[in-house]
């Protein structure tokens, strides 16, 4: 089917022949010019002088000697004037960062007001007073007046709320702001796009020099649909002056049927404005041509892209060129899944793929580095420190070029110190990229220049190493161009701005950058957004993301002009978006033979799960040939397989276990209790050596609170232990508790008890928790006085023998006993616990039952300490005490079976039984054929290895 632009080219060649060079061809976007030039070349078949090509914005901008102000110039100008107006009203000025979101909306509204030739003074009149509305809007129709009344009712009844009053005050100052803003820009030699439209529309004959450039030819407007009021007025004047031709891409299917929203603006252009369509007599392709439509209902956002290989397979090998296949991304977030799906080669042949919608800088490693720099600079400005998280991200970023050896060295040092924040000066001492990257910004003017220095350093290093990728090179160039442009704009405006706000502006500006990926804009598979398809035609069309809320959009964007006022003044409303979306889809389809709609049927925060209403409308009335496909992603759960680690035939496991038997490795009580609770955990931890990665965190883990408590208790008693402990001595020492807690905190968290630092946030909370725990223990100790401390943090070792394969074997156990006391002739093992350990137990055999629910790790550990201490010291009748700080004030410190305390004769009766069960468990550890998981889920509820053994 012949593309629209080919028809335009044929008509223009027939009309103007060699005079084409005198014509100006105006599109609503840049993309179609390459296609039209290709058609001209094919038709003319020899060298020729090309006509001039413009976008509508470029064409109108060429009518004036003024420059077009970019957004940041507009923002700073608007902000300055707004604060001047506030000063006139004797109100406090508004800061840049607070005004910024407000300014974006105001500037958008101003631009729309100008483009649609609205009287700003009338639009922004104080509408609170209904009588003023009645007087100034007496020319309105009843329907228009109703719209106004609907909006202002809430502002006219009763007292205004404070926010309403502030809003109305802002609206009052808008006319003055609007006029002063435009006048100030003009004095500087600038105009906005909207004001260019307004000035040109006021009277096009005043721009005779501009029009005379095309006296020998025509100004040709191709493929326009929705026109602003200024465009409509300019087009009409040019037609009346016989200066213009209009090629509307229309189809009578939706043009002649007033119920078809796709033809809304074309009917207005042709029937109301009287613009003459050169192609007025064309037949309806929507009605007469063959259209085969495939509808794909898929589950999931990314899944939409994953069926492209099925749809495009024949296109991977087809050599046909212009106008063959397009993939339209209605939802631009599908770009990455699309690029990941379409292969680079197929059957040994390269696939032609051209992506013109642009690869977003924000998804690249370059923006990651820039964003990291911006975030780090904010931290340096606020506290002269950089968070460990950001330093780690810098060290591991692929563009920093640090050697693995250097990364590991620095990260290991920081992990050892557990520094949540790293001092800025320390980072600067590393020199090289560190010195450039962490150089502190001392002036808002230096935000851009310092960032350029960082990018220049990285780019030079990549170039010298010849590791610069093509897409990264293009992104670097685009980023540096944008930063240079920002530097020029900022130079006269940010001298007094806060540095964090300038950083914010740079970040927002760079987020908007996109770079087209390489490819031929004419040949192969084209990937683009829906807006880019204007004027273009393809035989095969694939639209991804064809969901309601995406096509058409469900929001017109932020504006201070309410819907009712917009309707009165003819400004765009939500229905306009519906009509524009419908037109873009219909005109893309009218010349296509093979049409594919793909939509996501899952409902989530970003999509309704419904197909676009445009698809529903086509299904109902178009008469196209529809085929429906549904991609159901079958969810399968893998049947449970018990994971068992075989010991017998595994040389590594046998060698490791033998090391315990040879006393080259020793068993800790925690290792043994881990085996008892969940044997397979013991394998992963102590045989395979799989450890949880260490992280630097501001959050203190539960086990670290326990470690801090142990340190504090050690510091508390290390001086007192030289003599008998009395209540008076404990009370006197309590005065030192805050200092001891800080010392213990620093020793555990920073490996240096003498660290001097300012505690804040969660650290203060942890200090308070430890303080409470220490006092609970000391209250118990005071009640037990007098007693004598024999040792603190005593390391003990002992051998335990057990039967193994018909002979006797033994292992060495070791541990650190928190405290050993003697009171009334009884030696006591004291073990501090900050968790939820229990003092109760059922019986000794159940303590060792890996598939039981009555394992008491604390009792096993404490009895092991008791056994080891008796072996180590030669003492007997040693008693285990457990200080569970959360419950000891109520439950005491003695283990209990039923109501019987584990002490005295009962304890001595239990000890041999405990030892016998322990020996059985050790035999199992070395003799059982497998490491298996416990049958009781609670025994591995908090295991870090759960995913490894299928739980």
N, C-alpha and C positions, 0 to 999 in steps of 0.2 A: 504494500500500500504506500502511496506517495506521501512522504512527510510534508507537514505544513510549511517548513522553511524551504523545501525544494520548490513548492508551488509559489512561494513568495519570490524566490530567486528567479524563477522562470518569468513571472509577471514583470519584475523589475527590469530584467534584461530586455524583454520585449518592449517595455515603455521607454527606457532611457538609453539602451545600447551603449555607445561610447561615452555618454554623459553621466554614467553612474558615479564617476569620481566627484561630481558636483553635489551629490546627495549626502544627507546625513541619515543614518539608520539608527533608530533609538529603540533599545530593549529595556525591559524592566530588570534585567540582570545581565552579567557579563557572559554567561555560558553560551548563549546561542550564536554569538558572532563567529566563533570558529566553525560551526556547522554551516552557517550561511556563506561564509567565504569558500568553504569546500564545495558547496553547490554552485556558486558562481564559477569557480574554476572548472568544474565538470561541464557546465553548460557552455561557457565561452571557449574553453579549450585552447587558450593562448594567453600570453601575458596581457594584463590589463591594470589600469589604475583603479585601486579599490576605493569604494565610498568610505566615508568616515563612520566609525562605529562608536556609539555612546551608550552608557546606561542613562536612565532618565535623570538621576542625580548629577551625573557628570555633564549632561547636556545643559541642564538648567544652570549649573554652577558656572559654565562657560559664558553665561550671559552677563556676568558681572566682573568687575575688577577686584572686588573684595575676596578675601580668602575665607574658606569655610572653617569655622571654629571647631576644634575637636572637643570631646566631652569634658576633659579636665579644664580647659580654658573656660568653657561655659560654666562649669561647677564653681571655680574660684571666683569668677566674675559675679555669679549669682549670689554666692555666699557673702561677698563683700557688700553688695548692694542690700541684701536682706538685713544684714546687721546695721547698715546705715538707717534703714527704715525703722528698725527696732529702737535705735538710739533716738530718732525723731519722736517716737512714741514713749520715750523715757522707760524703755523696757530693757532687761538684761540681754546682752548679746548671746548668740548660740554658737557653740564650738563647731569646728569643722566636722569632727567625727559624728556628732549628733545630727548635724544638718545633712550629711551625705545621703542617707536613705530618703530623706525628705526631698532633697534636690533632684534625685533621679526621677522621682514622680513629677515634680514641678516642671522639669525640663522636657519630659515626655509630653506632658499636657500642653506646654507652650508650643512645642513643635507641631502637635496635632491641631492646635488652634490656628496656627499660621497656615498649615497645609490645607485646612478646610475653610480658610478665609472667614473665621469667626471673629466677631467684634469682642475682643478680650474684655474691654471695659464693661460691656453689657453682661457678658457671661459671668464675670466675677463680681457683679453688683451685689450689694448687701441684700440678699434675698430674704432676710429675716422678717423684714417689714412687708406684710402682704399688700399693704396699700401701695407701696412703691412698685411691687410686681404688677398690680392692677393698672397703674398708670402707664408704666413703660412697656407692658406686654399686651396692651389692648388690641393689638393687631393679630394676636395669636388665635388660632382656631380653638374651639372648645376642647378638642382632643389634646392639643399641645398644652393648653392651660391646665388640663387635668394632670398631665405628667408633672408639671411644676408643683401643683398643689400636693400631690402624693409625697414628693420629696420633702417639702418644707413644713408639712403638718407637724412633725415631731419637734420642729424647732420653734413652733409658734404657739403651742399650747403649754401653759404653765411656766414654771421657772426653768431656765436652762441649766443643765449640768455644767460643771467646770470645763470638762473636755469639749462640750458643745460650744461654750463661750470662746475657748481658745481657738477652736476650729473656725468659728465665724470671724474672729479678729484676724486670723491669718488670711481668710478669704477676702476680707476688706482691703488688706494691703496688696492683694494680688495685682490689680490694675496698675498701680504705681510701680510695683516690682517689675511687671511685664515690660512696660514702656521704658523704664530707666535701664533695665537689663539690656534691651535691644539697642538703646542709644549708646550705652557704654561700649558694647561690642563694636558698634559701627565706628565709634571714635578711634578704636584701636585698629580699624581696617578689617574687621571680621563680620561675617553674617552666619546665621544658622541655616541649615538646609530648609527649614520651614519658612524663614523670612525671605530666602531667595525665591521660593515658590510664590509667596505673597506679592513681592515686588514685581515679579514677572507677570503675575496674573492681573495686577492692577490695570495695566494697559500695555500690551505687548508691543504696540506701535512706538512706545517710548524707547524701545530697544532695537531701533531700526538697524543699527550697525551690526548687531548680533544676527538679525534675520537676513540681512543682505548678504551674509556669507554664503547663503544657499539660493541666491536669486536664479542661478542657472539650473538648479535642480529642485529637489523637494526635500522636506523633512519627513521621514517615513517612520511612523510609529508602528511597531510590530508586536502583536500578541498581548496587548494590554487588556485588563479586565476591570478590576475595581479601581476607580479613579478618585483621588481626593478632589475637593471642590476647586482647588487651584489648578490641578491638572486638567480638570474638565473645562475650566474657563480658558486656559491657555490653548488647549486643543481646539476649542470652538473658534477662538480668534484666529488661530493659524489656518483653519479650514476656510473661514470667511475671507481671509487674505490670499487664498489659493496657494498656500505655502506647504500644505501637509497632505499626506496620504495615510490612511489607516487600514492595517491588515489585522482584522480580528479573527482569532481562531475560534469559530463558533460552529455549532451544529443546530439545525432547526429542531432537533429532538428536544433540546432543553431551552432553545431560544424562543420558540413560538408558543411554548406551553408555560403560562404564567404560574402554574403550580410547581414548576421545576426551579428550585432555588439556585441551581448551577447557572441559570441564565439571568439571574437577577440584575447584575451589573451590566451585562452586555445589552439587555433590554433598555436599561437606563441610558447607556452610551448612544445607542442607535436610535431608539424611539423618542427619548425625551431630549437628549442633547442634540440630536440630529447629526451625529458623526456618521460619515458614509463609509461603510465597509466595502473595500475593494472586492472581497470574496462573498458578496451578498447572495449570489445565485448558486452557491454550491449545494450539492445534494447532501442529504443526511447520511453520514457514515454510521452513525449509531443505529440507524434503522435498517440500512441496506447491507452493510458489510458483515462478514462472518466473524463472530467473537466467541472463542471458547474460553470459559472461565473455570479455573480450579480453585476451590476454597479449601484451605488447610487449617484445621482446628488442632492446635497443639497445646500441650500442657507445660507451661513454664516459659519464662522470658527468653533465655538463651536457646531453648529448644527450637524457637522459630528459625534461627539461623542454621540449625543443624540439618534441616531437610533441604537446604539449598543444593547439596550435591545431587539429590534425586531430581530436582527441578531443572538444574543447569547442565546435567551431564552431556547432553548433545551439543551444548554451546561451548564446551571445553575444546571440542575438536573442529568446530565450524569456522571456516575462514572468511565468512561474509563480514563485511566491514561496517560502514555507518548504519546506525539505526537498527541494530540487530537485537541486543538484549540490555535491559536495565534492571538493576536491583535497587528499589527505592526503600530507604529506611525512614518510615514515618516516625519511628522512635529512634533517635540518633544514638541512644545508648547501646544499640545493637551493632554498632560498627565493629567493635573488637571481636565479638562472637562471629560476625560475618567474615572478617579477615582470617580468623582462625579456622573457618570451615572451608572456604574456597581454596583449593590447593594451588601451588605455584606451577606445578607441572601435572600433566595427565597423559598417561601412556607414552611417556618419554618426550612429550612436547610441552613447551612453555605455554602457560595460559595468559592471554592478554587481559589485564585487569587494571582499570583506572578508577581511582577513588578521588573524587573532587570535593566531597563535602568536608574533607580535611581531617587530619589526625590531630586530636586535641593535645596541646602542650601539657595540659594538666594530667594526662595519663602517662607521661614520659618520665624517664629517670632524670632528665634535665630539670623538669619542674620540681621533682622530688628533692633534688639538691638545692634548688632555689628556695623552695618552701622551708627546707631544713635550715638554710641560712637565715631566712627571715625570722623563723621561730627562735633560733639561737640568739639572734641579735636582740629580740624582745626580752629574753631572759637575762642577757648581759646588761641591758639598760636598767632592768628592774632590780637586780640583786648582785650584779657582777659575778654571777655563777651560771653554769649551764647544766641542765639536768643530765643525769647519766643516760637516760633514754635517748636524748638528742645526740650525745657524744657517741654512743654506740651506733646510732643510725649513720652518723658521719663516718665513723671508722669502717663500717661494713658497706658503705655506698659504693656501687661499681665505678662511679666516675672519679672518686677521690684518688685512685691509683696507688693506694698504700699496699705495701707488701704484706703477705699473710703473716710473716714473722713479726712485723711491727704491730699489726692489728692484735695478734695473740698476746704480745708482750704488754701492750697498753691495757687491753681488756682484762687480762689476768691480774694486773696490778690493781685496777679499779674494783674488780670482784673481791679481791682479798681485803681491800680497805672498806668495801661496802659503802662507797661514797655515792649518796643519792644525787648530790650536786657537786660539780667539779669547779674549783676556783678558776676564774677567767685567766688570771696571770699564768697559772700552771699550763694551760692550753697554749698560750702564746709562746712559751719557752720551747715548744716542740719545733718551731720554725717551719719553713717550707709552706705548704698549703695551709697548715694550722694557723700560721701567723697571718696569712691573708684572709682566711675564712673567719677567724675569730677576732679580727681587728674591730675594735669598738667604734660605732658610729658616734661622732661627737657633734654632728650638725645635720639637720634635715636635708641639706643640699647634697650630703655625701651618701645618702642611702643608695641612690642609683649608681654613683661612681664606684662605690665600694663593691657593689654587686657585679658591676662590669669587670672589675679587677679579678674577682673570683672566677667568673666565666672565662675571662681571657686566659687565666692561668690554667684552668682545666682544659680548655680548647687547645692551647699550645701543647700541653703534655700529650693529649690524645693524638694530635697531628704528628708530633715528633715520633711517637710510638707506633704510628700508622695503624691505630686501632679505632679510628673514627668511622662510625657507620654513616651511610648516606643520609638516612632519615634523621639521625642525630645532628649531622652537619646542617641540614635544612632547618631543624628546630633551633640550633644555636644561632644561625644567621637571623632567623625571625625574631628570636628573643632579644638579641643584641640590637636589632633595628628598633624594636619596640621600646627598649630601655633608653636608647639614644633619643627617640621621639619624646619620651616622658621627661628626659633630662632637659630638653629644650623647652617643653611646656612648663615644667616645674620651676625652672630657674628664676622666674619673676614672681612666683606666687607662694612658695613654701618656706620662705625665710623665717617666718614666725610660727609655722605649724609645729605640732608635736611630732617627734620622730615616729612613735608607734602608728600615728595616723598615716604618715607618708608610706610606711611599710605596708599598711593595709591597702593603700591605693595601688602600690606596685603589685601586690599579690593579686588583687582583683583584675588589674589590667592584663597580667600575664595569663591568668586563668582563661581569658577569652581568646587566646591565640590558638589558631589551628593551621596546620600546614598540609596542603594537598599532597597525597602520595603520588609517586611517579607513575606514569602511564600515558597512553595515547588518548586524548579527549575524544577522538573520533572512532577508534577501532576497539574491538573486543567488548568485554563485559564492563558496563559502566555501573558504578556504585555511587548513589547520590541521595540527598534529601529531597522531600517532595517539592519544596520551593525551587530547587535547581532544575526541575523537569520542565519548567515553563518554556513554551515554544518548541520543545523537543518531542520527537516521536520515536517509538521503538516497536518492533514487531512483537517482541516478547517482553512482558512487564511482570516483575515480581515485586509485590509490595509487602514488606515485613512490618509488623506492629500495627496491623489494620484494626485497631481496637477503638471502641467508643471512649471518648475522653482524650484520645490522641489525634484521631481524624473524625470529626473536627475537634479542636481544642475546647476544653470546658471553661476556659477563663480568658478574658480579653486583656488581662494584665492590670497592674496597679495604676490607679488614677484617682485624683481628687475630684474629678467631675463625675457625679452620679449618673446612673443609667437614664433617669428621667430627663435630666438636663441635656445629656448627650443626644437624646432623641429630638428634643426641641431644636437643637442647633445643627442637627444632621451629622453629628460626629459618629464614628464607628461604634457599633454595639455588638453584642454576642452573636446575633443572627448574621451579621456581616461575615464573621468567621465561618459560620456554617456554609454560607453561599460560596465563599472563596474556596474552602476545602472541597466542596462538591464540584466546583468548576475545574479545579486542578486535577481531580481524579477523573472526571468525565472526559476532559480534553485529552488526557493521557491514554484513555481507553479507546477513544473513538477511531483511532487508526491502528490499534494493536490487534493482532490475531490471537495471540496466546497470552491470557491474563491469569495471574496467580496471586490470590490474596491469602496471607498468612496472619493468623491472629492467636493471641494467648488466651486460652479458656480458663486459666486459673485466676482466682480473685486474690489480690494482695493489695499492699498500700499504694502501688503505682498503677494498677489497672483494674478495671471493673470485671474483667473476664468476659465481656460482651463484644461481639463483632461490631464494627462501626455501623451506624444507622445508614450510611451511604451504601454499604453492602446489602443491607436488608432491603433498601429501596430498589437497588438494581435487581435483586432476586425477584422482587414483586412485579416490576413493570417493564424491565428492559427487553425481555424475550431472548436474552443471551443464553447460550448453551452452558449450563452449570454442571460441574462435577464436584462432589463433596468427598473430602478425605479427612480422616481423623487419626492423628498420631497419638496412640495411647502408650504411654511409657509404663510398661508392666513393672510393678514393684515386687521384687522377690526378696524374701528374707532367707538368708542361708541357714540351713538346718544346723542345729547346735551340734558341735563336735567337741567332745571332751579333749582338752589339750593336756597331754601327758609328756613329760620330758624323761626319756629313757636314760638311766644311769649306766646300766650294765655294759652296753657296747659303745659307750662314748668315752674315748680315751681322755679327752680334755676334762670331762667331769670327774673321771676316776683319778686323774692326776691331781686335780684341785682338792678333792676329798682326802687324798693321801697326804697332802700337806698338813691337814689338820691332825691326822694320825701321827705324822712325823714331828709334830710340834713346831713346824715352820709357820703355821698359822694358828691363831688362837680364837676361841669362840667367845664372843661377848654375850652377856645375858640378853641384850636386845636382839642379837642374831638368833639365839635359841628360841626366844618367844616368837619371833617372826616365823620360824620354821613350824612351831607348834600351832600357831594360828592359821597359817596358810603355807604349806610346804613349798608350793611353786614360787611364792614370793622369795623364799630363801634362795632358790636357784637363780632367779633374775638378779638379785641384789648381791649375793656373796659368791656365787659361782660364775655367772656370766658377767658380773661387774657393771650392770646397767644402772646408772645413777641418774637421778633427776638433775637436769642442768641447773647450775647455780645462777641466781639472778640478783641484781641489785634492786632493792625495793625499799620504798619509804614505809611500807607496811611491815610491821614486825610480826613474824609468824608465831604461832602458839608455842612451838618448841624453843624459839628464841627467848620468849618470856620466861620459860623454865630455866634456860641457861643463865639469864640475867639474875634470876632469883638465887640460883645456886652460887653465883659469884658473890652476890651481896652477902649471903649468909656466911660464906667463907671469909670475906673481908671483916664481917662483924665479929666473928669469934676468934680470928687468928691471934689477936692480942690477948683476949680474955682467957684463952685455954691454958695459959701458964699457971693458973690457980683455979680453985673451986669456983664454979659459976653460981652466983647468988642473984636474987631478985634485984638487989640494990645495984650490983655491977651492970646488969642488963639495962636497968632504967637509966643509969648514967650514960651508957654507950648509945642509947636510943637517939640522943641528940645528933649523932653523926650520921643517922640513917639517910637523909637527903643526899649528902655528899657521897656516901657509899653507893647509893643507887645510881647516881650519875657515873661513878667510876665503873660500876658493873655494866651499865648500859654501853659505855664507850669500849670496854674490853670485849664485849660480845659482838657489838655491831661494827666497830671500827678497828678491832684488834689492837687498840691502844688505850689503856685505862686512863692515861693522862691527857687525852684529847680535850681541848677547850672549845666549847661550841655553845651556840644559843639554841635551846630546844624549842620546838614549835609544833603546833598541830597535833598529829597522832603521836609524836614522840612524847609530848607532855602527858597524854592519856596513858601511854605505856608506863611512864615513870610513876604515875599515880596508882596504876594497877599493882605494880611491883611493891610500892610503898604499903599498900593494903595487905598484900600477901606476907610481907616481912613482919608486919605487926601482928598478924594472925599467928605466925610461927612463934614469935617472941612471947605472945600471951600464953601460949601453951608451955613454952620453956620456963616462963616465970612460975607457972603453976607447978612445974616439976622440980624446981630448985629445992635444995642444992643438988648439983650433979657435977661430974667431972667429964671433960671432953678429952678422949684419948687421941683422936685423929680427925682431920678434916680432909676431904677429897683423897682418901687413902686408896692407893692402887693395890689391889690384891690379886693373886694368881693361885690357882689350885688345879690339880689333876683329878679327873673323874674317870674311873675305869668302867668298862662295860663289855659284855660278851659280843664278839663279832665273828661269825662263821666258825664257831666251835673253838675259838681261842679268845684270850682277853686282850682288848685294845684300850687305849685311853686317849683323851684329848685334854688340852689345857684350856681352862676358862680364866677370863680376867675381867676386872671391872673396877670402877671408881666408886667407893662408898662415900656418900655425902658427908656422913658424920658418924662417929662411934662414941657413945656416952657410957658412963658407968654411974648407976644410981642404986644405992642400997645394996651394992655388991653384984648387981645384975648388969651385964654388958649388953648394950642396946645398939642395934643397927638402925640409923635414922635415914630414911629416904624421902626426899621432898618431891611432891607431885603437884603440878598445876593443872592437870587435866581432869577428866571425869572418872578417875580410877575408883574402884569399889574395894571396900574392906571385907566384904562377904565372899564366901566360897562354899560350894556344895560339898565336895570331897576331893581328895588328892587325885584319884584316877581321872576325874572329869577335868582337872586342870590341864591334863596332857592330851585330851581327846580332840584331835584336829577337826573332827566332824561333830563336835558338841557345841553347846551354847553357853558353857560355864567356864570358859578359859579366863583366868585372872592373871594377866601379864604382870601386874605389879607384885602380886604374891610370889609368882615364880621367880621374878628378878630378885626380890628381897630375900627369899629363902636361899637362892643361889649365893647372894652376897653373904648370908649367914654361914652357909657351908664353907665358902671360900675363906671367910675370915677365921672360922674355927680352925681350918687347916693351916692357914697362914700364921696365926698368932698362938695356936695351941690352947686357946681358951675354950671353955665349954659352957653350955647353957646360955648361949648368945641368943638374944631375943630380937625378932624383926619388928620395927615400928614404921608405920607409913604416915607421913604428914601430908594428907590431901587437903591443901589449903582452902579449897572451896567448901569442904564439909567437916573438917576436923573439929571445929568448935561445937558441933552437934554430935558427930559420930565417934569422936575420939581417935586414937592412933593405933589400935590393935586390930589385927585381922580376926574375923569371927566365922565360925561354922555353926549355923543356928544361933544359939545365944551364948555359945562357949567361946571365950577369947583364946586366941592362939598364943598362949604363954604358959610358963611353968611346966607342969607334968604333961599337959596335953600337947604342948609344943614338942617336948622331947619324944613323945609317942609318935608324932607326925613326921619328924625329921627322917627316920629310916624308911618310912613309906614313900616320902617325897623322893628320896635318893633312889629307891628301887624303880619308881615310875620314870624318873629322869634317865636312868640307865637304859630302860626299855626304849625310850624315845631316841636316845643316841644310837642304839642298835638299828632302829628303823631308819634313821637319817643315813647311815652308811650302808645298810644292807638291803633296804626296799628297792625294787627294780625301777620305780618311777618317782619323779617329783610330781605331785598332783595338787589340784586346787581343793580347798575345803568344801564340804557339802553345804556348809552354812554360810549364807550370803553375808551376814553381819561380820564374819571373821575376815572378810576382805573388802568391806564396804569402802574403806578409805585407801585401798591399795592403788599405787600409781601404775601397777602393771596389769590392771584389769583387762585392758584391750589386748594385751599380749597373750593372755590365756583364755580369750573368747568370752569374757564376761562383760 
